[in-house]
Amino acid sequence: MINIHATCIALGSKGILLTGSSGSGKSDLALRMIKGQGAVLVADDRTDIIFEKNKLIACCPAEIKGLLEVRGIGIIKLPPQEKTEVSLLVENPAAIERLPQSETAELCGVKIKKIKLYPFEMSAVYKLKLACDENS
């Protein structure tokens, strides 16, 4: 098991890792996906990754289970999902190409699809859903 600095949500059967530095919008994007798109919180800010049966499984450290930091409000409680199979990693880069090539990230020797998004863009939730649909 490894522990990474990422927020994780589940959108249907898709586990999504939101990565980026502190204050980059991981929790904000997760909140918008949860409240507006039917996603479920798995872990906020710290995510445990387990390699199990050739799959990456994300779960939450016990001490922060069901907690989401909402800047300007504080820590809120949400019903969490116990675990999810990770199928997408979202990176918050300095720049985004207009027509990017397909990319992958590797965790625990497993390659997963990677996309780059600016979390605070209004269209970020729709782009994230499109990436999940494309990843089916």
LOTI-880600 format. One line per 2 residues: number of its first residue (from 1); their letters; for each residue x, y, z of N, C-alpha, C. Coordinates in steps of 0.2 Angstrom, whole numbers, plus 5000, padded with zeros to 4 digits. Layout:
BEGIN
NUM = A = X Y Z X Y Z X Y Z; ...
//
This chain:
BEGIN
1 = MI = 5004 4994 5000 5000 5000 5000 5004 5006 5000; 5002 5011 4996 5005 5018 4996 5000 5023 4998
3 = NI = 5002 5029 5001 4998 5034 5002 5000 5040 4998; 4995 5043 4994 4997 5048 4990 4993 5055 4992
5 = HA = 4996 5060 4990 4993 5067 4991 4988 5068 4985; 4982 5066 4986 4977 5066 4981 4970 5065 4984
7 = TC = 4965 5068 4981 4958 5067 4983 4955 5062 4978; 4951 5058 4981 4948 5052 4976 4940 5053 4977
9 = IA = 4937 5052 4971 4930 5052 4971 4928 5046 4966; 4922 5043 4967 4920 5038 4963 4914 5041 4959
11 = LG = 4914 5040 4952 4909 5042 4948 4906 5035 4945; 4901 5033 4947 4899 5026 4945 4904 5021 4947
13 = SK = 4906 5017 4942 4911 5012 4943 4918 5015 4942; 4919 5021 4941 4926 5024 4939 4928 5028 4946
15 = GI = 4934 5026 4948 4938 5029 4953 4942 5035 4950; 4942 5041 4952 4946 5046 4950 4950 5049 4955
17 = LL = 4957 5050 4953 4961 5053 4958 4963 5060 4955; 4961 5065 4960 4963 5072 4958 4969 5074 4962
19 = TG = 4974 5076 4958 4981 5077 4960 4982 5085 4960; 4987 5087 4963 4989 5094 4963 4991 5096 4970
21 = SS = 4994 5102 4970 4997 5105 4976 4991 5107 4981; 4993 5109 4987 4988 5112 4992 4985 5118 4989
23 = GS = 4978 5119 4989 4975 5125 4986 4974 5125 4979; 4976 5119 4975 4975 5119 4968 4968 5117 4966
25 = GK = 4963 5115 4970 4957 5114 4968 4954 5107 4968; 4958 5103 4971 4956 5096 4971 4949 5095 4975
27 = SD = 4949 5097 4981 4943 5097 4985 4937 5101 4982; 4938 5106 4979 4933 5110 4976 4930 5107 4970
29 = LA = 4934 5104 4966 4932 5100 4960 4928 5094 4963; 4931 5090 4968 4927 5085 4971 4920 5087 4973
31 = LR = 4920 5092 4977 4913 5095 4979 4908 5096 4974; 4911 5099 4968 4906 5100 4963 4904 5094 4959
33 = MI = 4908 5089 4959 4906 5082 4956 4901 5079 4961; 4902 5079 4967 4898 5076 4972 4891 5079 4972
35 = KG = 4891 5086 4973 4884 5089 4973 4881 5090 4967; 4884 5090 4961 4881 5091 4955 4881 5085 4950
37 = QG = 4885 5081 4951 4886 5075 4946 4885 5068 4948; 4883 5068 4955 4882 5061 4957 4888 5057 4959
39 = AV = 4894 5060 4960 4900 5057 4962 4900 5056 4970; 4904 5051 4972 4904 5050 4980 4911 5051 4982
41 = LV = 4912 5053 4988 4919 5054 4991 4922 5048 4993; 4928 5047 4991 4932 5041 4994 4937 5043 4999
43 = AD = 4941 5049 4997 4946 5051 5001 4947 5058 4999; 4949 5063 5004 4951 5070 5003 4958 5071 5005
45 = DR = 4962 5073 5001 4969 5076 5002 4974 5070 5003; 4972 5065 5006 4976 5059 5007 4973 5053 5005
47 = TD = 4975 5049 5000 4972 5043 4998 4977 5037 4998; 4974 5031 5001 4978 5025 5001 4977 5021 4994
49 = II = 4982 5019 4991 4982 5015 4985 4984 5008 4987; 4980 5003 4985 4982 4996 4986 4982 4993 4979
51 = FE = 4987 4988 4978 4987 4984 4972 4984 4978 4974; 4979 4976 4970 4975 4970 4972 4972 4967 4966
53 = KN = 4974 4961 4964 4972 4957 4959 4973 4961 4952; 4979 4964 4951 4981 4968 4945 4977 4974 4944
55 = KL = 4974 4977 4950 4970 4983 4949 4972 4988 4955; 4971 4994 4954 4973 4999 4959 4966 5001 4962
57 = IA = 4966 5000 4969 4961 5001 4973 4962 5007 4978; 4958 5012 4977 4959 5018 4982 4954 5017 4988
59 = CC = 4957 5019 4993 4952 5019 4999 4955 5025 5004; 4952 5026 5009 4953 5032 5013 4957 5030 5020
61 = PA = 4962 5034 5022 4964 5033 5029 4959 5034 5034; 4958 5029 5039 4953 5029 5044 4951 5036 5047
63 = EI = 4957 5040 5049 4956 5046 5053 4953 5052 5049; 4952 5051 5042 4949 5056 5038 4943 5054 5034
65 = KG = 4941 5048 5035 4935 5045 5032 4929 5049 5032; 4926 5051 5026 4920 5055 5026 4921 5062 5027
67 = LL = 4927 5064 5027 4928 5072 5028 4931 5075 5022; 4928 5081 5021 4930 5085 5015 4931 5092 5017
69 = EV = 4937 5094 5015 4939 5101 5017 4936 5106 5012; 4932 5111 5014 4929 5116 5010 4931 5122 5012
71 = RG = 4936 5125 5008 4939 5132 5010 4934 5137 5011; 4934 5141 5016 4930 5146 5018 4924 5143 5022
73 = IG = 4923 5137 5022 4917 5134 5026 4920 5130 5032; 4925 5125 5030 4928 5121 5035 4928 5114 5033
75 = II = 4928 5109 5038 4928 5102 5036 4921 5100 5037; 4918 5097 5031 4911 5094 5031 4911 5087 5031
77 = KL = 4906 5084 5034 4905 5076 5033 4901 5074 5028; 4903 5069 5024 4899 5067 5018 4899 5059 5019
79 = PP = 4894 5056 5016 4894 5049 5016 4899 5046 5011; 4904 5042 5014 4910 5040 5009 4908 5033 5006
81 = QE = 4912 5032 5001 4912 5026 4998 4918 5022 5000; 4918 5016 5002 4923 5012 5006 4929 5012 5001
83 = KT = 4928 5010 4995 4934 5010 4990 4932 5010 4983; 4936 5011 4979 4935 5011 4971 4941 5009 4967
85 = EV = 4939 5006 4962 4945 5004 4957 4947 5011 4953; 4953 5012 4953 4955 5019 4950 4956 5018 4943
87 = SL = 4953 5022 4939 4953 5021 4932 4956 5028 4928; 4956 5033 4932 4958 5040 4929 4962 5044 4934
89 = LV = 4967 5047 4932 4971 5052 4936 4970 5059 4933; 4969 5064 4937 4968 5071 4934 4973 5075 4937
91 = EN = 4977 5078 4933 4983 5082 4935 4981 5090 4934; 4983 5094 4938 4982 5101 4937 4989 5104 4935
93 = PA = 4990 5105 4929 4996 5107 4926 4997 5115 4926; 5003 5117 4924 5004 5124 4923 5001 5126 4916
95 = AI = 5001 5122 4911 4998 5123 4905 4995 5117 4902; 4989 5118 4898 4986 5113 4895 4986 5114 4887
97 = ER = 4988 5108 4884 4988 5108 4877 4980 5108 4874; 4979 5112 4868 4973 5112 4866 4971 5105 4863
99 = LP = 4975 5101 4860 4973 5095 4857 4979 5090 4860; 4978 5088 4866 4983 5083 4869 4983 5076 4866
101 = QS = 4989 5073 4867 4990 5066 4865 4987 5062 4871; 4985 5056 4870 4983 5052 4876 4989 5051 4881
103 = ET = 4988 5051 4887 4993 5050 4892 4991 5045 4897; 4996 5042 4900 4995 5038 4906 4999 5040 4912
105 = AE = 4997 5037 4918 5001 5038 4924 5002 5031 4926; 5007 5030 4930 5009 5023 4933 5009 5024 4940
107 = LC = 5005 5019 4943 5005 5019 4951 5006 5011 4952; 5010 5009 4956 5011 5002 4958 5012 4998 4952
109 = GV = 5015 5000 4947 5016 4996 4941 5010 4996 4936; 5005 4999 4938 4998 4999 4934 4998 5006 4930
111 = KI = 4997 5005 4924 4995 5011 4920 4988 5013 4920; 4986 5019 4921 4980 5022 4921 4979 5028 4916
113 = KK = 4974 5030 4914 4973 5036 4909 4974 5042 4914; 4977 5047 4911 4979 5053 4914 4976 5059 4910
115 = IK = 4973 5064 4913 4971 5070 4909 4973 5076 4913; 4973 5081 4910 4975 5088 4913 4969 5092 4913
117 = LY = 4968 5095 4919 4962 5100 4919 4964 5105 4924; 4961 5111 4923 4961 5117 4928 4955 5116 4932
119 = PF = 4955 5114 4939 4949 5112 4943 4944 5118 4944; 4947 5124 4943 4942 5130 4945 4938 5132 4939
121 = EM = 4940 5129 4933 4936 5131 4927 4929 5128 4928; 4924 5132 4925 4917 5130 4926 4916 5124 4922
123 = SA = 4919 5123 4917 4918 5117 4912 4922 5110 4915; 4926 5111 4920 4930 5105 4923 4925 5099 4925
125 = VY = 4920 5100 4927 4915 5094 4929 4913 5091 4923; 4912 5094 4918 4909 5091 4911 4915 5088 4908
127 = KL = 4921 5091 4908 4927 5088 4905 4929 5082 4909; 4928 5082 4915 4929 5076 4919 4924 5070 4917
129 = KL = 4918 5072 4917 4913 5067 4915 4915 5064 4908; 4916 5068 4903 4918 5066 4896 4924 5061 4896
131 = AC = 4929 5063 4900 4935 5059 4901 4933 5052 4904; 4928 5051 4908 4926 5045 4911 4922 5041 4906
133 = DE = 4918 5045 4902 4914 5041 4897 4918 5038 4892; 4923 5042 4890 4928 5040 4885 4932 5034 4887
135 = NS = 4933 5034 4894 4937 5028 4897 4933 5022 4898; 4927 5022 4896 4923 5016 4897 4925 5010 4893
//
